[in-house]
Amino acid sequence: MDSHWPDLHYESWRDTCTTLHLWSQVVGKIRLATTPWQNHSWHVPLYVTARGLTTSPMPCDGGTFELAFDFVDQTLECTASDGHASRIALAPQSVAEFKDATMRMLASLGIRVAIRDLPCEIEGAIPFSLDRASRAYDGDAARRFHRALVHIDRVLKEFRTSFIGKVSPVHFFWGSFDLAVTRFSGRRAPLYQGKAPGVAPIVMQEAYSHEVSSAGFWPGGPGIDASFYSYAYPEPAGFKDARVAPAAATYSETLREFLLPYEAVRTASNPAATLMAFLTTTYEAAANAGKWDRAALECVPGRVGVCRPVA
């Protein structure tokens, strides 16, 4: 097993990151078009696997099919519950070419899906079918990204075990291109007024229908390197002034969330423990400031083979 957390400076793989973001939206929209709606859009994310990212099984004509990015062999594979499978290569190509190849692969297996052609959460986005500009793809960069996701996914899942209240799965949202886990206080929240390009207001309002403390990882963007984040909605008074760990974590007035550079975690003597400290202290800041019923919502962290004790 590779315990090394890879270098992931955004500028070093910016073009490949942009390409993967758009390709993942094509795949994600296939899940969106085939899966019944679930609270907070939990029916649309991708999930980290040992080799890449997967949709998990999606319903189709009485059976199921699954799409999976394999960043080891550099393929997108479709497997169906009838035993048939097909794959396409991940290589430099336009978004339109990737979409066409993906749809042809599905059609070859008897799967026909129509998706909305406009990317989500990207300002000024070009419809997939019209995005014919050449796109870079570096397989080594994609592998580094996946290795980072494997480590982060493991820590987020461990963090998730210490909450007995409503909590999301650890999932990868292809719209915002981030890996996240969200805890809920159990109380309703004010109607969300935020907006995102290509996303209907009702979708955002339903996503934030209840109070949350959410944390995750984003590989970065223009002007911001790869970072971990943590925020609360609605943000309670005093949240931004809380003391959190580690010292490299800061509150962004622009984004209204705590940020911790991925590099500060990667280079720490114990990256997993450093990330866990950030997740724990920022959650505690949100829960304390928001007056959550922590005694009713929290439990001891999970241990392998040990059932949670019940008082």
C-alpha positions in Angstrom: 0.0 0.0 0.0 1.2 3.5 -0.9 1.1 5.6 2.3 2.6 8.6 0.6 0.3 11.6 0.1 1.2 12.9 -3.4 2.1 16.4 -4.5 -1.0 18.0 -5.9 -0.3 21.6 -6.6 -3.1 22.9 -8.8 -1.0 24.7 -11.3 1.0 21.5 -12.0 -2.0 19.7 -13.4 -4.5 22.5 -14.0 -5.4 21.5 -17.6 -5.9 17.8 -16.7 -8.0 18.9 -13.6 -10.3 20.9 -15.9 -10.6 18.1 -18.3 -11.5 15.6 -15.6 -14.0 18.0 -14.1 -15.9 18.2 -17.4 -15.6 14.4 -18.2 -16.9 13.6 -14.7 -19.9 15.9 -15.3 -20.8 13.9 -18.4 -20.7 10.7 -16.4 -22.4 12.3 -13.4 -25.3 13.5 -15.6 -25.9 10.0 -16.7 -26.4 9.0 -13.1 -28.7 12.1 -12.7 -30.7 11.0 -15.7 -31.3 7.4 -14.5 -31.5 7.6 -10.7 -34.6 8.6 -8.6 -34.1 11.8 -6.6 -32.8 11.5 -3.1 -32.6 14.1 -0.4 -29.8 16.7 -0.8 -29.0 15.4 -4.3 -27.3 12.3 -2.8 -28.4 10.3 -5.8 -25.9 12.1 -8.1 -22.3 11.9 -6.7 -19.5 9.6 -7.6 -17.6 7.5 -5.1 -13.9 6.8 -4.6 -12.8 3.2 -5.4 -9.4 1.4 -5.2 -8.9 2.4 -8.9 -10.7 5.6 -9.5 -14.3 6.9 -9.2 -17.6 5.2 -9.8 -21.3 6.0 -10.2 -22.3 2.9 -8.3 -25.1 0.8 -10.0 -27.8 2.7 -11.8 -31.2 1.3 -12.8 -31.9 0.4 -16.5 -34.6 -1.8 -18.0 -35.0 -4.0 -15.0 -31.3 -4.3 -14.4 -28.4 -2.0 -13.5 -25.3 -0.6 -15.1 -22.3 1.2 -13.6 -19.7 3.6 -15.0 -16.3 3.7 -13.4 -13.2 5.8 -14.1 -10.1 3.6 -13.8 -7.1 5.8 -13.3 -4.8 2.8 -13.1 -5.5 1.5 -16.6 -6.7 4.9 -17.8 -10.2 3.8 -19.0 -13.8 4.6 -18.4 -15.6 1.2 -18.1 -19.3 0.4 -18.3 -20.4 -2.9 -16.7 -24.0 -4.1 -16.8 -25.8 -6.6 -14.6 -26.5 -8.8 -17.6 -22.7 -9.6 -17.7 -21.8 -7.4 -20.6 -19.1 -4.7 -20.3 -17.2 -2.2 -22.5 -14.6 0.5 -22.0 -13.1 3.5 -23.7 -9.6 4.9 -23.2 -8.9 8.1 -21.2 -6.6 10.1 -23.4 -6.3 13.7 -24.7 -9.6 14.6 -26.5 -12.3 17.2 -26.5 -15.2 17.1 -24.2 -17.5 16.5 -27.2 -15.4 13.5 -28.3 -15.5 12.1 -24.8 -19.3 12.5 -24.5 -19.8 10.9 -28.0 -17.5 8.0 -27.1 -19.3 7.4 -23.8 -22.8 7.5 -25.4 -21.6 5.1 -28.1 -20.3 2.7 -25.5 -23.6 2.8 -23.6 -25.5 2.2 -26.9 -23.3 -0.8 -27.7 -24.6 -2.4 -24.5 -28.2 -1.5 -25.3 -28.3 1.5 -22.8 -29.8 4.7 -24.1 -29.7 7.8 -21.9 -30.4 11.5 -22.7 -28.6 14.0 -20.6 -28.8 17.8 -20.2 -25.9 19.1 -22.3 -24.9 22.1 -20.2 -22.2 21.6 -17.4 -23.2 22.6 -13.8 -21.5 25.0 -11.4 -19.2 26.4 -14.1 -19.5 30.0 -15.0 -19.8 30.6 -18.8 -19.8 26.8 -19.5 -20.0 25.5 -23.1 -22.5 22.7 -23.8 -20.6 19.3 -23.9 -21.6 18.7 -27.5 -20.2 22.0 -28.6 -17.0 21.9 -26.6 -14.7 20.6 -29.4 -11.5 22.3 -28.2 -8.5 20.0 -27.7 -8.3 19.0 -24.0 -5.1 17.9 -22.2 -5.1 14.7 -20.2 -2.0 13.5 -18.2 -2.6 10.0 -16.8 0.1 10.4 -14.2 -1.6 13.5 -12.8 -4.9 11.7 -12.7 -3.2 8.9 -10.7 -1.8 11.4 -8.2 -5.2 12.9 -7.8 -6.7 9.5 -7.2 -4.1 8.6 -4.7 -4.9 11.7 -2.8 -8.6 10.9 -2.9 -7.9 7.4 -1.5 -6.2 8.9 1.6 -8.7 11.7 2.1 -11.7 9.3 1.6 -10.4 7.0 4.3 -10.0 9.9 6.8 -13.4 11.4 6.0 -15.0 8.0 6.5 -13.3 7.6 9.9 -14.5 11.1 10.9 -18.1 10.1 9.9 -18.2 7.2 12.4 -18.2 9.5 15.4 -21.6 11.0 14.5 -24.9 9.2 15.2 -27.1 11.9 13.9 -28.0 12.3 10.2 -24.8 12.4 8.1 -24.2 12.1 4.4 -22.1 9.4 2.8 -18.6 10.4 1.8 -19.2 11.3 -1.8 -17.6 13.1 -4.8 -19.8 15.9 -6.2 -18.9 16.3 -9.9 -20.6 19.7 -10.1 -18.2 21.4 -7.7 -15.6 18.7 -8.2 -15.0 18.0 -4.5 -15.1 15.2 -2.0 -17.4 15.9 0.9 -19.1 14.7 4.1 -21.9 16.6 5.8 -23.4 16.4 9.3 -26.8 17.7 10.2 -28.1 19.2 13.4 -31.7 17.9 12.8 -33.2 21.4 12.6 -34.6 23.2 9.5 -32.5 26.0 8.0 -33.6 29.3 6.5 -34.4 29.2 2.8 -31.1 29.1 1.0 -30.6 32.2 -1.2 -27.3 31.2 -2.9 -27.0 30.4 -6.6 -24.8 28.2 -8.8 -24.5 28.3 -12.6 -26.6 25.7 -14.3 -28.3 24.6 -11.1 -32.0 25.4 -10.5 -32.7 27.4 -7.2 -34.9 24.7 -5.9 -32.0 22.2 -6.1 -29.8 24.5 -4.0 -32.7 25.2 -1.5 -33.4 21.5 -1.0 -29.7 20.8 -0.6 -29.5 23.3 2.3 -33.0 22.6 3.8 -31.5 21.8 7.1 -28.6 23.1 9.3 -25.3 21.6 8.3 -21.6 21.4 9.1 -19.9 20.3 6.0 -16.3 19.5 5.2 -14.3 18.2 2.3 -11.5 18.5 -0.2 -11.3 20.6 -3.4 -8.3 20.2 -5.8 -8.2 23.9 -6.4 -8.9 26.5 -9.0 -7.5 29.8 -10.3 -5.8 31.6 -7.4 -6.5 28.8 -4.9 -4.4 25.8 -4.4 -5.7 22.4 -3.4 -7.4 22.8 0.0 -9.6 21.2 2.7 -12.6 23.3 3.7 -15.2 23.4 6.4 -18.3 25.6 6.7 -21.6 25.8 8.4 -25.0 26.7 7.0 -26.5 28.9 8.3 -23.3 30.2 9.7 -23.8 30.9 13.4 -22.4 33.9 15.2 -18.9 33.3 16.5 -18.1 30.4 14.1 -15.5 32.3 12.1 -13.7 33.4 15.3 -13.3 30.0 16.7 -9.8 28.5 17.3 -9.3 25.5 15.1 -6.4 23.2 14.4 -3.9 23.0 12.9 -2.3 26.4 12.9 -2.2 26.5 9.1 -6.1 26.6 8.9 -7.6 30.1 8.3 -11.1 31.5 7.8 -11.8 33.0 4.4 -14.2 36.0 4.5 -14.7 35.6 0.8 -15.7 31.9 0.8 -17.1 32.0 4.4 -15.4 28.8 5.3 -12.3 27.5 7.0 -9.5 26.5 4.6 -6.5 24.3 5.2 -4.0 23.9 2.4 -3.6 20.3 1.2 0.2 20.9 1.2 0.1 21.6 5.0 -1.5 18.2 5.5 0.6 16.3 2.9 3.9 17.5 4.5 2.8 17.0 8.1 4.5 14.2 10.1 1.1 12.5 10.4 -1.2 13.7 7.5 -4.2 11.7 8.6 -4.1 13.0 12.2 -3.6 16.6 10.9 -6.6 16.3 8.7 -8.7 14.7 11.5 -7.8 17.6 13.8 -9.1 20.1 11.2 -12.3 18.1 10.6 -13.0 17.7 14.3 -12.2 21.3 15.5 -14.1 23.0 12.7 -17.2 20.8 13.3 -17.0 21.5 17.0 -16.8 25.2 16.2 -20.0 25.0 14.1 -21.8 22.8 16.6 -20.9 24.9 19.6 -21.7 28.2 18.0 -24.9 26.8 16.6 -25.9 25.2 19.9 -26.3 21.7 18.4 -27.4 18.9 20.8 -24.0 17.3 20.7 -24.7 14.8 23.4 -27.5 13.4 21.3 -25.7 13.6 18.0 -22.2 12.3 18.7 -20.9 8.9 19.5 -17.5 7.2 20.1 -15.4 6.8 16.9 -15.9 3.5 15.2 -13.4 0.7 15.7 -13.0 -2.4 13.4 -15.0 -5.3 14.7 -16.3 -3.5 17.8 -20.0 -2.7 18.0 -20.9 0.8 19.2 -21.9 0.6 22.9 -25.4 1.7 23.7 -26.0 3.4 27.1 
